[in-house]
Amino acid sequence: MAVNTIASNWKTYHASSKLGISEQAVVAYTTHGATDDGEWFDALGATSITVSVGGASPSGTVTMSGSNGTNANLDIPADTADGAILGTVAPSGTELVGELQEHELTRYIKVHLSAFTSGTLTVLIKMVKRNQ
């Protein structure tokens, strides 16, 4: 089961035109109980990304991957491609948070369930982004 189209589901929670930044969030998974390829989203202009993982007795691994594109045109990778692993969040019965700072970010970011043990996992992605 693939994740819903992340790019179209972003909700802006805070925006400041003076500072030129906004905080956006999207739920990537809700009570999910299996591994999944995930979906790439464009992180152009992001200054940080936070991934919160919780759920009902969650046990598994959520992987944050990055890619700068598949060719000279920086095309978005296929969802089945994992790219470079930027970090992992592995909750075991409690909510955990993983964070990527600007110097760790690539053009495209993917959060996916790379391992599943038990329970269900809910994953929320928050991105602080420069308005362009």
KAJO-V188122 format. One record per pair of residues at least 6 apart in sequence whose C-alpha atoms are under 6 Angstrom apart, sorted by the first residue. I is the first residue (numbers start at 1). J is the second residue. D is the distance in Angstrom with one decimal. If there is no record, write none. Layout:
i->I j->J d->D
i->I j->J d->D
This chain:
i->3 j->38 d->5.7
i->10 j->24 d->6.0
i->10 j->25 d->5.6
i->10 j->26 d->5.0
i->11 j->24 d->5.3
i->11 j->25 d->5.4
i->12 j->23 d->5.9
i->12 j->24 d->4.3
i->13 j->23 d->5.7
i->13 j->24 d->5.8
i->14 j->22 d->5.5
i->14 j->23 d->5.2
i->15 j->21 d->5.9
i->15 j->22 d->4.1
i->20 j->130 d->5.7
i->20 j->131 d->5.1
i->21 j->129 d->5.5
i->21 j->130 d->4.3
i->21 j->131 d->5.3
i->22 j->128 d->5.8
i->22 j->129 d->5.4
i->23 j->127 d->5.7
i->23 j->128 d->4.4
i->24 j->126 d->5.6
i->24 j->127 d->5.2
i->25 j->125 d->5.5
i->25 j->126 d->4.2
i->26 j->124 d->5.9
i->26 j->125 d->5.4
i->27 j->123 d->6.0
i->27 j->124 d->4.4
i->28 j->123 d->5.5
i->28 j->124 d->5.8
i->29 j->122 d->5.1
i->29 j->123 d->5.0
i->30 j->122 d->4.5
i->31 j->120 d->4.8
i->31 j->121 d->5.0
i->31 j->122 d->5.1
i->32 j->120 d->5.1
i->32 j->121 d->5.1
i->33 j->120 d->4.7
i->34 j->116 d->5.7
i->35 j->113 d->4.8
i->35 j->114 d->5.4
i->35 j->115 d->5.6
i->35 j->116 d->5.7
i->36 j->112 d->5.9
i->36 j->113 d->5.2
i->37 j->80 d->5.6
i->37 j->112 d->5.8
i->38 j->111 d->5.9
i->38 j->112 d->4.4
i->39 j->79 d->5.2
i->39 j->110 d->5.6
i->40 j->109 d->5.5
i->40 j->110 d->4.5
i->41 j->108 d->5.5
i->41 j->109 d->5.5
i->42 j->108 d->4.7
i->43 j->107 d->5.3
i->43 j->108 d->5.4
i->44 j->107 d->5.4
i->45 j->129 d->5.4
i->45 j->130 d->5.2
i->46 j->128 d->5.7
i->46 j->129 d->4.0
i->47 j->102 d->4.5
i->47 j->128 d->5.6
i->47 j->129 d->5.6
i->48 j->100 d->5.6
i->48 j->101 d->4.5
i->48 j->102 d->5.4
i->48 j->127 d->5.9
i->48 j->128 d->5.4
i->49 j->99 d->5.7
i->49 j->100 d->5.2
i->49 j->126 d->5.6
i->49 j->127 d->4.5
i->50 j->98 d->5.8
i->50 j->99 d->4.4
i->50 j->125 d->5.8
i->50 j->126 d->5.1
i->51 j->97 d->5.6
i->51 j->98 d->5.1
i->51 j->124 d->5.7
i->51 j->125 d->4.7
i->52 j->96 d->5.9
i->52 j->97 d->4.4
i->52 j->123 d->5.7
i->52 j->124 d->5.2
i->53 j->95 d->5.4
i->53 j->96 d->5.4
i->53 j->122 d->5.7
i->53 j->123 d->4.7
i->54 j->95 d->4.2
i->54 j->121 d->5.7
i->54 j->122 d->5.2
i->55 j->120 d->5.4
i->55 j->121 d->4.6
i->55 j->122 d->4.9
i->56 j->119 d->5.5
i->56 j->120 d->5.2
i->57 j->93 d->4.2
i->57 j->119 d->4.8
i->58 j->91 d->6.0
i->58 j->92 d->5.5
i->58 j->93 d->5.1
i->58 j->119 d->4.7
i->58 j->120 d->5.1
i->58 j->121 d->5.2
i->59 j->91 d->5.5
i->59 j->92 d->4.5
i->59 j->117 d->5.2
i->59 j->118 d->5.1
i->60 j->90 d->5.7
i->60 j->115 d->5.1
i->60 j->116 d->4.1
i->60 j->117 d->5.0
i->61 j->89 d->5.8
i->61 j->90 d->4.4
i->61 j->113 d->6.0
i->61 j->114 d->5.7
i->61 j->115 d->4.9
i->62 j->88 d->5.6
i->62 j->89 d->5.1
i->62 j->112 d->5.6
i->62 j->113 d->4.6
i->62 j->114 d->5.8
i->63 j->88 d->4.4
i->63 j->111 d->5.7
i->63 j->112 d->5.5
i->64 j->86 d->5.5
i->64 j->87 d->5.2
i->64 j->88 d->5.8
i->64 j->110 d->5.8
i->64 j->111 d->4.6
i->65 j->83 d->5.8
i->65 j->84 d->5.3
i->65 j->85 d->4.4
i->65 j->86 d->5.2
i->65 j->109 d->5.7
i->65 j->110 d->5.1
i->66 j->83 d->5.5
i->66 j->84 d->5.2
i->66 j->106 d->5.4
i->66 j->108 d->5.7
i->66 j->109 d->4.6
i->67 j->83 d->5.3
i->67 j->106 d->5.7
i->67 j->108 d->5.2
i->68 j->106 d->5.5
i->68 j->107 d->4.8
i->68 j->108 d->6.0
i->69 j->75 d->4.9
i->69 j->76 d->5.2
i->69 j->77 d->5.9
i->70 j->77 d->5.6
i->89 j->98 d->5.9
